[in-house]
Amino acid sequence: MRIALNARFLIEGKMEGIGYSCWEIYRRMIELNPQHTFILLFDRPYSTVFTTFKNVIPVVISPPARHPILWFIWFEWAVPKALRKWQADVFFSHDGFTSLMTTIPVFLTIHDLAFLAFPKQVPFLVHYFYKIFTPLYLKKANHIFTVSNFVKEDIQTKYGIHPAKISVIYNGSRNIMTNDFEPIKHKIPASSTYFFYYGAIHPRKNIENAIKSYNLFRAQNEGQILFLFAGRMAWSTREVEKAWKESPYAEDIHFLGYLSDTSISYYLKHALALVYISLHEGFGMPIIEAFAAETPVITSNNGALAEISGEGALLVNPLDINDIARGLNEIHKNTSLRRSLTEAGKIELNRFNWDNSAQICSGIITQLAKD
């Protein structure tokens, strides 16, 4: 069998949640199925890190698909042409997009429907593209993979998709935990006490409220406790930057930019807590990576974040800065709470396993090819 994989999010040194999820599942599927050929469809020059397997054929197809118009050209013209050329039997697209023009079975992943929940936080053309094409993609897909029951229910409610067509397959935790020490390049003393966030920075991540709640927390507590934010400034970051500059504790708030896995591992393992209070997520991979690092978690009390965290996190209302500040205070002052969350997180972590996820995906793809 020849399985085509959408690999446009596999960009070495620049991967975020979807890219990491793609790679963790793809590489395990490739290793599990040496009898099959996997055609990795890239939209730009690729790193050989992703193509070292004997049963992989890397293919670059143009144009680089990073704009709604180019998305359309890539998926509706370039992809079907490549699928025909390489005689693919199934197309697995793990980034929420697929081709309406292909005639082979499609296995599609939907990570979330955030564009419906927060339309004003998405650029106009991007939102328009999602609004038009997401229902078409869902209808086109032979089977749908989603990462939480929250998203499955959202898809059923918003688009009327039959539940039998949707499989919930949890992500796992990236293997970023390391004992290696990477020199700290941000002039932050190694002995610092700090809260930590990592991920892309844009309105849905609720960084503005995180800063405002931190201000309340610092006003109520003596001592210098930092707040570190790791991740690229993605879009619509003006309000975040304004909140940072206006904070009376601005010197103790640090934006570290995009970090290597080694740096994330270091900062995560030594944090007082991970603070991940996004307004809307389909999964929330940093939560389970904090579980693996044995770091307490503060997260949102709704949607997928509450589902994924289970008993392993302190839940707060992401819209209420007083409630978020309460969470920061409880973590700071209550050693036994930190210890109990850490132990609960280790138990919750058992629900998330990339090998199991890859096996489920392999089984679905095999069945699609037979059908």
C-alpha positions in Angstrom: 0.0 0.0 0.0 1.1 3.5 -0.8 0.1 6.1 1.9 0.5 9.8 1.2 1.0 12.1 4.2 0.6 15.9 4.2 4.0 16.9 5.6 3.9 20.7 5.1 4.1 21.3 8.9 7.3 19.3 9.2 9.8 22.2 9.3 12.9 21.5 11.4 13.5 24.1 14.1 10.1 25.8 13.6 7.5 23.1 14.7 4.7 23.9 17.1 1.8 21.8 18.3 0.4 20.5 14.9 3.9 20.0 13.5 5.0 18.0 16.5 1.8 15.9 16.5 2.3 15.2 12.7 5.8 14.0 13.2 5.2 11.8 16.3 2.4 10.0 14.6 3.9 9.8 11.1 7.2 8.4 12.2 5.6 5.7 14.3 3.3 4.7 11.5 6.2 4.5 9.1 8.1 2.3 11.6 5.1 0.1 12.3 4.4 -0.5 8.6 7.7 -1.3 6.8 5.6 -3.2 4.2 4.0 0.0 3.1 5.4 3.0 1.2 4.9 6.5 2.7 4.9 9.5 0.4 5.6 12.6 2.3 4.2 15.7 0.6 6.2 18.8 1.5 5.5 22.4 0.2 9.1 23.5 0.5 12.6 22.1 0.8 12.7 19.6 3.7 15.1 18.4 6.3 16.5 14.9 5.9 15.6 14.4 9.6 12.1 13.5 8.3 13.2 11.2 5.5 15.7 8.7 6.9 13.3 5.7 6.6 13.8 3.2 3.8 10.0 3.2 3.1 9.7 6.9 2.6 9.5 8.9 -0.6 9.8 12.7 0.0 8.1 14.9 -2.6 8.2 18.7 -2.8 5.2 20.2 -4.6 4.7 23.9 -5.2 3.6 26.5 -4.3 4.6 26.9 -0.6 1.1 26.8 1.0 1.1 29.6 3.6 -1.7 31.8 2.4 -5.4 31.0 1.7 -5.0 31.4 -2.1 -1.9 29.2 -2.0 -3.7 26.7 0.2 -6.3 26.3 -2.5 -3.8 25.9 -5.3 -1.7 23.4 -3.3 -4.6 21.2 -2.1 -6.9 21.4 -5.1 -4.3 21.3 -7.9 -0.8 20.3 -6.7 -1.8 17.6 -4.2 -4.2 15.6 -6.5 -1.7 15.7 -9.3 1.0 14.3 -6.9 -1.3 11.6 -5.5 -2.0 10.4 -9.1 1.7 10.5 -10.1 2.8 8.5 -7.1 -0.2 6.2 -7.2 -1.2 6.8 -3.6 -3.9 4.5 -2.1 -4.9 6.8 0.8 -4.2 10.4 1.8 -3.7 11.2 5.5 -3.8 14.9 6.2 -3.1 15.8 9.8 -3.4 19.6 9.6 -7.1 20.2 9.1 -7.0 20.6 5.3 -7.4 18.1 2.5 -8.1 17.9 -1.2 -11.6 18.0 -2.5 -10.4 16.9 -6.0 -8.7 13.6 -5.1 -10.6 10.4 -5.8 -8.7 8.2 -3.2 -9.9 7.7 0.4 -9.1 10.6 2.8 -8.2 10.4 6.5 -8.5 14.0 7.9 -7.5 15.4 11.3 -9.4 18.3 12.8 -7.5 19.7 15.8 -10.1 22.3 16.8 -12.8 24.7 15.5 -11.4 27.8 17.2 -12.1 29.9 14.1 -15.9 29.5 14.9 -15.5 30.3 18.6 -13.2 33.4 18.0 -13.8 34.6 14.5 -12.3 38.1 15.2 -9.0 36.6 16.3 -8.3 35.1 12.9 -7.3 37.2 9.9 -10.3 37.8 7.5 -9.1 35.7 4.6 -8.1 32.8 6.8 -11.4 32.9 8.6 -13.3 33.0 5.3 -11.3 30.0 4.0 -12.0 28.0 7.1 -15.7 28.9 7.0 -16.1 27.8 3.4 -13.8 24.8 3.2 -14.0 23.2 6.7 -17.5 21.8 6.1 -16.5 20.6 2.6 -13.4 18.9 4.0 -15.5 17.2 6.7 -18.0 15.9 4.1 -15.2 14.8 1.8 -13.3 12.8 4.4 -13.9 9.1 4.6 -12.9 9.2 8.3 -12.1 12.0 10.7 -9.4 12.0 13.4 -9.8 14.4 16.3 -7.8 14.9 19.4 -10.4 15.2 22.2 -14.0 14.4 22.9 -14.6 18.2 23.2 -13.7 18.6 19.5 -15.7 15.6 18.4 -18.8 17.0 20.1 -18.0 20.4 18.5 -17.8 18.9 15.0 -21.1 16.9 15.6 -22.9 20.0 16.9 -21.6 22.5 14.4 -21.7 20.4 11.2 -24.0 17.4 11.9 -21.3 14.8 11.2 -22.3 11.3 12.3 -20.2 10.3 15.4 -19.3 6.9 13.8 -17.3 8.9 11.2 -15.1 10.5 13.9 -12.4 8.8 16.0 -11.0 10.5 19.1 -7.3 9.8 19.2 -5.3 11.6 21.9 -1.9 13.1 21.4 1.0 11.9 23.4 3.8 13.7 25.1 6.9 14.8 23.1 10.1 13.2 24.4 11.6 16.6 25.3 12.5 15.7 28.9 16.3 15.6 29.1 19.0 15.9 31.8 21.1 17.9 29.4 21.7 21.6 30.4 21.5 24.2 27.8 23.1 27.5 28.8 20.5 30.1 29.7 20.8 32.9 27.2 18.2 35.2 28.5 20.0 36.7 31.6 17.7 34.9 34.0 19.5 33.6 37.0 19.3 29.8 37.3 18.0 30.1 40.9 15.0 32.2 39.8 11.4 31.2 40.9 9.0 31.6 38.0 5.7 30.7 36.3 6.1 29.4 32.8 4.1 29.4 29.6 5.1 28.1 26.2 3.4 28.1 22.8 2.6 30.5 20.1 1.5 34.0 21.3 -1.8 35.3 19.9 -5.1 36.4 21.4 -6.6 32.9 21.9 -3.7 32.0 24.2 -5.0 34.6 26.7 -1.5 36.0 27.5 -3.0 39.5 28.3 -5.1 38.1 31.1 -2.1 36.0 32.3 -0.1 39.2 32.7 -2.9 41.1 34.4 -3.5 38.2 36.9 0.3 38.1 37.5 0.1 41.8 38.4 -2.5 41.0 41.0 -0.5 38.1 42.3 2.7 40.2 42.7 0.8 42.9 44.5 -0.3 40.4 47.1 3.1 38.7 47.6 6.5 39.7 48.6 9.6 38.4 46.8 10.6 38.4 43.1 8.7 35.7 41.2 9.1 35.9 37.5 6.8 35.0 34.6 8.5 33.5 31.5 6.7 33.3 28.2 8.3 31.1 25.5 7.1 31.1 21.9 7.0 33.2 18.7 4.9 36.3 18.5 2.3 34.9 16.0 -0.4 37.5 15.3 -2.4 40.3 16.9 0.1 40.7 19.8 -0.4 44.4 20.3 -2.5 44.0 23.4 -0.1 41.5 24.9 2.8 43.9 24.4 0.8 46.8 25.8 -0.1 44.8 28.9 3.6 43.9 29.4 4.8 47.4 29.0 2.2 48.8 31.4 2.8 46.2 34.1 4.4 47.5 37.2 6.4 44.3 37.2 7.5 44.5 33.5 11.1 43.8 34.4 10.1 40.4 35.8 8.1 39.4 32.8 10.3 37.8 30.1 9.4 36.9 26.5 12.0 34.4 25.5 11.0 33.8 21.8 10.9 30.4 20.1 13.0 27.9 22.2 14.7 24.6 21.4 13.2 21.4 23.0 16.2 21.4 25.4 15.5 24.9 26.6 11.7 24.1 27.0 12.6 21.0 29.0 14.8 23.0 31.3 12.4 25.9 31.9 9.5 23.5 32.3 11.2 21.2 34.8 12.3 24.1 37.0 9.0 26.1 36.9 6.8 26.8 39.9 4.0 25.9 37.5 3.0 25.8 33.9 0.3 28.4 33.3 -1.7 27.5 30.3 -5.0 29.4 30.4 -6.0 29.4 26.7 -9.5 30.5 25.8 -10.0 27.6 23.4 -7.9 24.5 22.5 -8.5 21.2 20.9 -6.0 19.4 23.1 -3.3 21.3 24.9 0.0 19.4 24.5 2.0 21.5 27.0 -0.3 20.2 29.8 0.8 16.6 29.4 4.4 17.6 28.8 4.2 19.4 32.2 2.9 16.1 33.7 5.9 14.3 32.2 8.2 17.0 33.7 6.5 16.6 37.1 5.6 20.3 37.1 2.2 21.6 38.5 -0.3 22.9 36.0 -2.7 25.8 36.1 -5.2 25.7 33.2 -8.6 26.7 32.0 -11.7 25.1 33.5 -13.5 24.5 30.2 -13.4 22.6 27.0 -10.6 20.3 26.0 -8.2 21.7 28.6 -10.3 20.5 31.5 -10.8 17.1 29.7 -7.1 16.6 29.0 -5.9 17.7 32.4 -8.3 15.5 34.4 -7.4 15.6 38.0 -3.8 16.7 37.3 -4.3 20.5 37.1 -5.6 23.4 39.1 -8.5 24.8 37.1 -9.3 28.5 36.8 -11.7 30.7 34.8 -9.6 32.1 32.0 -11.8 35.1 31.7 -11.5 36.1 35.3 -8.1 37.6 36.3 -9.0 37.4 40.0 -9.6 33.7 39.6 -6.3 33.2 37.7 -4.5 35.2 40.4 -6.1 32.9 43.0 -4.6 30.0 41.2 -1.1 31.6 41.1 -1.4 32.3 44.8 -2.5 28.7 45.7 0.4 27.2 43.7 2.9 29.6 45.2 1.8 29.1 48.9 0.7 25.5 49.0 3.5 23.0 48.8 1.2 20.1 49.4 -1.1 21.2 46.5 1.9 21.3 44.2 2.9 17.8 45.3 -0.6 16.4 44.9 -1.0 17.9 41.4 2.4 16.5 40.4 1.4 13.0 41.5 -2.1 13.3 39.8 -0.4 14.5 36.6 1.8 11.4 36.5 -1.3 9.2 36.7 -3.1 11.2 34.1 -0.1 10.9 31.8 -0.9 7.2 31.3 -3.9 8.2 29.1 -1.6 9.6 26.4 0.6 7.4 24.3 1.9 8.1 20.8 2.4 4.4 20.0 -1.2 3.7 20.7 -2.3 6.7 18.6 -0.1 5.6 15.7 -1.5 2.0 15.8 -5.1 3.3 15.8 -4.3 5.5 12.8 -2.6 2.6 10.9 -5.7 0.4 11.5 -8.1 3.1 10.2 -5.9 3.7 7.1 -5.7 0.0 6.3 -9.5 -0.2 6.5 -10.0 2.8 4.3 -7.8 1.3 1.7 -9.8 -2.0 1.8 -13.1 -0.2 1.6 
